[in-house]
Amino acid sequence: MTPITAAEANRQFSTVLKRVRAGRSYVVTSHGQAVARIVPVQSGDRITNTARGLLFERLRSARVQPVGAWSRNELYEDAG
């Protein structure tokens, strides 16, 4: 993925979109920190599906130990 600043992406948005349509991907940075990705739709879907699959696999393999039964009131005690 090619890094691009938010300001640069804003100034060259139509060019960035043309390049994304052609298959290029960008990481948008702001103040040196990555804040977003601009990827072709198919690529983004593949990344999302892969991440979702890995998350579910991790959740299924996690060992959860019950702490005890909580009432609804206890769960929302600090809510408001």
C-alpha positions as CSV (number, residue, x, y, z in Angstrom):
1,M,0.0,0.0,0.0
2,T,1.2,3.4,-0.9
3,P,1.2,6.0,1.9
4,I,-0.5,9.3,1.1
5,T,-1.2,12.3,3.4
6,A,-4.8,13.3,4.0
7,A,-4.1,16.7,2.4
8,E,-2.5,15.1,-0.7
9,A,-5.4,12.6,-1.0
10,N,-7.8,15.6,-0.8
11,R,-6.0,17.6,-3.5
12,Q,-5.6,14.6,-5.8
13,F,-8.8,12.7,-5.0
14,S,-9.9,12.0,-8.6
15,T,-6.3,10.8,-9.5
16,V,-6.3,8.6,-6.4
17,L,-9.7,7.1,-7.3
18,K,-8.5,6.3,-10.9
19,R,-5.4,4.5,-9.4
20,V,-7.6,2.6,-6.9
21,R,-9.9,1.6,-9.8
22,A,-6.8,0.2,-11.5
23,G,-5.9,-1.8,-8.4
24,R,-3.6,0.4,-6.3
25,S,-4.2,0.7,-2.6
26,Y,-3.4,3.7,-0.3
27,V,-2.8,4.2,3.4
28,V,-4.0,7.7,4.3
29,T,-1.9,9.4,7.1
30,S,-2.6,12.4,9.2
31,H,0.2,13.9,11.3
32,G,2.3,10.8,10.5
33,Q,-0.3,8.3,11.8
34,A,-2.2,5.9,9.6
35,V,-5.9,6.8,9.8
36,A,-7.6,5.1,6.8
37,R,-7.1,2.8,3.8
38,I,-8.4,3.3,0.3
39,V,-8.6,0.0,-1.4
40,P,-10.4,-1.4,-4.4
41,V,-13.8,-2.8,-3.4
42,Q,-12.9,-6.4,-4.1
43,S,-9.7,-6.1,-2.1
44,G,-11.5,-4.4,0.8
45,D,-14.1,-7.2,0.9
46,R,-11.4,-9.8,0.9
47,I,-9.6,-8.1,3.8
48,T,-12.8,-7.7,5.8
49,N,-13.8,-11.3,5.2
50,T,-10.3,-12.6,6.2
51,A,-10.3,-10.4,9.4
52,R,-13.8,-11.5,10.3
53,G,-12.8,-15.2,9.8
54,L,-9.7,-14.8,12.0
55,L,-11.7,-13.1,14.7
56,F,-14.3,-15.8,14.8
57,E,-11.6,-18.5,14.9
58,R,-9.9,-16.7,17.8
59,L,-13.2,-16.3,19.7
60,R,-14.1,-20.0,19.2
61,S,-10.7,-21.1,20.5
62,A,-10.7,-18.7,23.5
63,R,-11.1,-20.3,26.9
64,V,-13.8,-18.3,28.7
65,Q,-14.1,-18.9,32.4
66,P,-17.4,-17.7,33.9
67,V,-17.0,-15.2,36.7
68,G,-20.5,-15.7,38.0
69,A,-24.0,-14.8,37.1
70,W,-24.7,-11.1,37.0
71,S,-28.1,-9.5,37.1
72,R,-29.2,-6.9,34.6
73,N,-29.0,-4.2,37.2
74,E,-25.4,-5.1,38.0
75,L,-24.5,-5.0,34.3
76,Y,-25.9,-1.5,33.9
77,E,-25.1,-0.1,37.3
78,D,-22.6,2.5,36.0
79,A,-24.6,3.3,32.8
80,G,-26.2,6.3,34.0
